[in-house]
């Protein structure tokens, strides 16, 4: 394997609850009750434009999708001024161990200003060769476009690139783009798409990912799923 693409929210940083609280509070301001836990169960890993469209339709909101996105970007920026989103366990060590061994990229549906700002705060921005964001493609995750774009830019076929994701939305995007998919989360799942590997934490995933970038191609092409 010649390169690694990391999802951002929920994969590199522990941001899912942060965003769920933000959206829940925003909806409350507009007279709609949706607890954070409900938001997480329905929209974890879903890009903001799709979240806004779904909420607008469900609750017949007079706000446009564009207005909702602008409001949420402002709310997120204000919240981040008070602190940053914590890293997922094991991520910092993994990135620093892999840096310089092969190209690393962030592949996310989130806005670039938000992503690069948090990467900078964690001291990770210079560890990545590329940061690919939702605005770089016409169709965001779960469509495969952003991973196709990343592989073209990296200069490798999708079968030579690892995608590390934490959600069904991201797994779909990477799977249909043809990447080797590593799922990292601690939630059980029963999806019609099966990732190549599934680990509960990034620390558990590290040794297998490190092995994948060192193994010969005939070994890498084994599609057996590994659970840890």
C-alpha positions in Angstrom: 0.0 0.0 0.0 1.4 3.3 -1.1 -0.6 6.0 0.8 -3.1 6.4 3.7 -6.2 8.6 3.7 -7.7 9.5 7.1 -11.2 10.7 7.6 -11.4 13.6 10.1 -14.4 13.9 12.3 -14.7 10.9 14.6 -11.5 9.4 13.2 -8.7 11.8 14.0 -10.6 14.0 16.5 -13.4 13.1 18.9 -15.8 15.5 17.4 -19.1 13.7 16.9 -20.6 14.7 20.3 -19.3 18.2 19.8 -21.2 18.6 16.5 -24.3 16.8 17.8 -24.5 19.2 20.7 -24.0 22.2 18.4 -26.8 21.1 16.0 -29.1 20.2 18.9 -28.7 23.6 20.4 -29.1 25.3 17.1 -32.4 23.5 16.4 -33.6 24.4 19.9 -33.1 28.1 19.1 -35.4 27.5 16.2 -38.0 25.8 18.3 -37.2 22.2 17.4 -36.3 19.5 20.0 -33.7 17.0 18.9 -31.5 15.7 21.7 -27.8 15.2 20.9 -28.1 11.4 21.3 -30.9 11.3 18.7 -28.8 13.5 16.3 -25.9 11.2 16.7 -27.9 8.1 16.0 -29.3 9.5 12.8 -26.5 11.7 11.4 -23.1 10.5 12.6 -20.7 10.8 9.7 -23.3 12.6 7.5 -22.0 15.8 5.8 -23.5 19.1 6.9 -25.1 19.9 3.6 -27.0 16.6 3.8 -27.9 17.1 7.5 -29.2 20.6 6.7 -31.3 19.3 3.8 -32.8 16.4 5.8 -33.7 18.7 8.8 -35.1 21.4 6.5 -37.5 18.8 4.9 -38.4 17.0 8.1 -39.3 20.2 10.1 -40.4 22.4 7.2 -37.8 25.0 8.2 -38.0 28.4 6.5 -34.3 28.7 6.7 -32.4 27.8 3.5 -29.8 25.1 3.5 -27.2 27.8 2.8 -28.3 29.8 5.8 -28.2 26.8 8.1 -24.7 26.0 6.9 -23.4 29.6 7.5 -25.0 29.6 10.9 -23.4 26.3 11.9 -20.0 27.4 10.6 -20.2 30.5 12.8 -21.4 28.5 15.8 -18.6 26.0 15.3 -16.0 28.7 14.9 -17.2 30.4 18.1 -17.1 27.1 20.1 -13.6 26.4 18.9 -12.4 29.8 20.1 -13.0 28.5 23.6 -10.9 25.3 23.1 -10.2 22.6 20.6 -11.7 19.2 19.9 -9.6 16.4 21.5 -7.7 13.9 19.5 -8.9 10.3 19.4 -6.8 8.0 21.4 -3.7 6.7 19.6 -3.9 9.1 16.7 -1.0 11.4 17.6 1.4 8.5 18.0 0.2 6.9 14.8 0.6 10.0 12.7 4.1 10.7 14.0 5.2 7.2 13.4 3.8 7.1 9.8 5.0 10.6 8.8 7.8 10.4 6.3 7.2 6.7 5.5 4.5 7.3 2.8 2.1 10.1 1.8 -0.6 10.9 4.3 -3.9 12.7 3.5 -7.0 13.9 5.2 -10.2 13.1 3.2 -13.2 14.7 4.8 -16.6 16.2 3.9 -16.0 19.0 6.4 -15.1 22.6 5.5 -11.4 23.3 5.0 -11.2 26.3 7.4 -12.5 24.1 10.2 -10.4 21.1 9.4 -7.1 22.9 8.8 -7.6 25.0 11.9 -7.9 22.0 14.2 -5.1 20.1 12.5 -2.9 23.2 13.2 -4.0 23.3 16.8 -2.9 19.7 17.3 0.4 20.2 15.5 -0.7 17.8 12.7 -1.1 20.1 9.7 2.5 19.6 8.6 2.3 15.8 9.0 -0.1 15.6 6.0 0.8 15.9 2.4 -2.7 16.8 1.4 -6.0 17.8 2.9 -9.1 17.0 0.7 -12.4 18.6 1.8 -16.0 18.6 0.8 -15.7 21.7 -1.3 -13.1 20.0 -3.6 -15.8 17.8 -5.3 -19.3 18.2 -6.6 -20.6 15.2 -4.7 -19.6 14.7 -1.1 -19.5 11.5 0.9 -21.1 8.9 0.8 -20.4 9.3 -3.0 -16.9 8.1 -3.9 -15.9 11.3 -5.7 -13.6 12.7 -3.0 -11.6 9.5 -2.7 -11.3 9.3 -6.5 -10.0 12.9 -6.4 -7.6 12.0 -3.6 -6.1 9.0 -5.4 -5.7 10.9 -8.6 -3.9 13.7 -6.8 -1.7 11.2 -4.8 -0.8 9.5 -8.1 -1.8 5.9 -7.1 -4.6 3.6 -8.1 -7.3 3.2 -5.4 -6.2 -0.4 -4.7 -2.9 1.0 -3.5 -4.4 3.3 -0.9 -5.8 2.7 2.6 -8.8 4.6 3.9 -9.3 4.9 7.6 -12.9 5.8 8.5 -15.3 5.7 11.5 -18.8 5.8 10.0 -21.0 4.1 7.4 -21.0 7.2 5.3 -17.3 7.3 5.0 -17.0 3.5 4.6 -19.4 3.7 1.6 -17.4 6.5 0.0 -14.0 4.6 0.3 -15.5 1.2 -0.5 -17.1 2.3 -3.8 -13.9 4.2 -4.7 -12.0 0.9 -4.4 -9.7 1.6 -1.5 -8.6 -0.8 1.3 -11.0 0.2 4.1 -10.1 0.2 7.8 -13.1 1.0 10.1 -12.2 2.3 13.5 -15.0 2.6 16.0 -16.4 0.8 19.0 -20.0 0.5 17.8 -21.5 -2.8 16.5 -22.7 -2.6 12.9 -24.7 -4.7 10.5 -24.1 -3.0 7.2 -24.4 -4.4 3.6 -20.8 -3.2 3.1 -18.1 -5.0 5.0 -14.8 -3.1 5.6 -11.6 -5.0 5.1 -10.6 -4.4 8.8 -12.5 -3.3 11.9 -10.9 -2.1 15.1 -12.3 -0.5 18.2 -9.4 2.0 18.6 -6.7 3.6 16.5 -4.1 2.1 18.7 -5.3 -1.4 17.8 -5.4 -0.5 14.1 -1.9 0.8 14.0 0.1 -2.4 13.8 -2.1 -3.8 11.0 -1.9 -0.5 9.1 1.9 -0.5 9.5 2.0 -4.0 8.3 -0.1 -3.2 5.2 2.4 -0.6 4.0 5.3 -3.1 4.3 3.7 -6.3 2.9 4.1 -7.5 -0.7 1.1 -7.0 -3.0 0.1 -10.6 -3.1 -0.4 -10.6 0.7 -2.3 -7.3 0.6 -4.8 -8.6 -1.9 -6.2 -11.1 0.7 -9.6 -9.7 1.4 -10.3 -11.5 4.7 -11.8 -9.1 7.3 -10.0 -8.8 10.6 -11.8 -7.9 13.8 -10.0 -6.8 16.9 
